[in-house]
Amino acid sequence: MEKFKKDLVAKMFLTISAVALLNAVYWTFSAFSENESGFTRGFGIGMCLFLLGYAFFQAFRLYMLRLDEKKLEELYRKSTDERQLLICEKTASGSFTAAAYIICLGAIISSFFSQAATIILAGVLAVMAICRLCFKFYYERKY
């Protein structure tokens, strides 16, 4: 169980690091941009607030799990369940997370250059999320 707790902390650290990196990229580009449009400012601040909210939510969730051994045990069982592992493998959940962060980074950077590219990347991210949910529901029923 101690290894599982350490894995949760490592996962949380990676999430917070990715969010911090994305926010740093936005604010760095924003500082050096001479003519930042309202779209870029709105999109960037919205993305930063969303990512910070997500990171705080995950940190709070981890904190609450560490306090309640029963919930932590339940999560451990769920994460080591063969059925859940198969569903995660079939839906490629690890690669989705990495791809989502990379697309977010691309959307933040492209917002300084092209509004159309930013909207396309946001659409791609939304379609990926919907597809992942559909696959997850399908494989949960199948297995």
For each residue, the residues with C-beta under 8 A, 3 or more apart:
1: 4 5 72 73 76
2: 5 6
3: 6 7
4: 1 7 8 72 76 79
5: 1 2 8 9 66 72
6: 2 3 9 10
7: 3 4 10 11
8: 4 5 11 12 62 65 66
9: 5 6 12 13 62
10: 6 7 13 14
11: 7 8 14 15
12: 8 9 15 16 58 59 62
13: 9 10 16 17
14: 10 11 17 18
15: 11 12 18 19 54 55 58
16: 12 13 19 20 55 58 59
17: 13 14 20 21
18: 14 15 21 22 101
19: 15 16 22 23 51 52 54 55
20: 16 17 23 24
21: 17 18 24 25 105
22: 18 19 25 26 47 48 51 101 104 105 108
23: 19 20 26 27 48 51 52
24: 20 21 27 28
25: 21 22 28 29 105 108 109
26: 22 23 29 30 44 47 48 108
27: 23 24 30 31 48
28: 24 25 31 32
29: 25 26 32 33 108 109 112
30: 26 27 33 36 40 41 44 112
31: 27 28
32: 28 29
33: 29 30 36 40 112
34:
35:
36: 30 33 40 41 112
37: 40 41 115
38: 41 42
39: 42 43 111 115 118
40: 30 33 36 37 43 44 111 112 115
41: 30 36 37 38 44 45
42: 38 39 45 46
43: 39 40 46 47 107 108 111 118
44: 26 30 40 41 47 48 108 111
45: 41 42 48 49
46: 42 43 49 50
47: 22 26 43 44 50 51 104 107 108
48: 22 23 26 27 44 45 51 52
49: 45 46 52 53
50: 46 47 53 54
51: 19 22 23 47 48 54 55 104
52: 19 23 48 49 55 56
53: 49 50 56 57
54: 15 19 50 51 57 58
55: 15 16 19 51 52 58 59
56: 52 53 59 60
57: 53 54 60 61
58: 12 15 16 54 55 61 62
59: 12 16 55 56 62 63
60: 56 57 63 64
61: 57 58 64 65
62: 8 9 12 58 59 65 66
63: 59 60 66 67
64: 60 61 67 68 71
65: 8 61 62 68 71 72 75
66: 5 8 62 63 72
67: 63 64
68: 64 65 71 72
69: 72 73
70: 73 74
71: 64 65 68 74 75
72: 1 4 5 65 66 68 69 75 76
73: 1 69 70 76 77
74: 70 71 77 78
75: 65 71 72 78 79
76: 1 4 72 73 79 80
77: 73 74 80 81
78: 74 75 81 84
79: 4 75 76 84
80: 76 77 85
81: 77 78 84 85
82: 85 86
83: 86 87 143
84: 78 79 81 87 88
85: 80 81 82 88 89
86: 82 83 89 90 139 143
87: 83 84 90 91 136 139 140 143
88: 84 85 91 93 94
89: 85 86 92
90: 86 87 135 139
91: 87 88 96 132 135 136 139
92: 89 95 96
93: 88 96 97 132
94: 88 97 98
95: 92 98 99
96: 91 92 93 99 100 128 132
97: 93 94 100 101
98: 94 95 101 102
99: 95 96 102 103 128
100: 96 97 103 104 125 128 129
101: 18 22 97 98 104 105
102: 98 99 105 106
103: 99 100 106 107 121 124 125 128
104: 22 47 51 100 101 107 108 125
105: 21 22 25 101 102 108 109
106: 102 103 109 110 121
107: 43 47 103 104 110 111 118 121 122 125
108: 22 25 26 29 43 44 47 104 105 111
109: 25 29 105 106 112 113
110: 106 107 113 114 117 118 121
111: 39 40 43 44 107 108 115 118
112: 29 30 33 36 40 109
113: 109 110 117
114: 110 117 118
115: 37 39 40 111 118 119
116: 119 120
117: 110 113 114 120 121
118: 39 43 107 110 111 114 115 121 122
119: 115 116 122 123
120: 116 117 123 124
121: 103 106 107 110 117 118 124 125
122: 107 118 119 125 126
123: 119 120 126 127
124: 103 120 121 127 128
125: 100 103 104 107 121 122 128 129
126: 122 123 129 130
127: 123 124 130 131
128: 96 99 100 103 124 125 131 132
129: 100 125 126 132 133
130: 126 127 133 134
131: 127 128 134 135
132: 91 93 96 128 129 135 136
133: 129 130 136 137
134: 130 131 137 138
135: 90 91 131 132 138 139
136: 87 91 132 133 139 140
137: 133 134 140 141
138: 134 135 141 142
139: 86 87 90 91 135 136 142 143
140: 87 136 137 143
141: 137 138
142: 138 139
143: 83 86 87 139 140
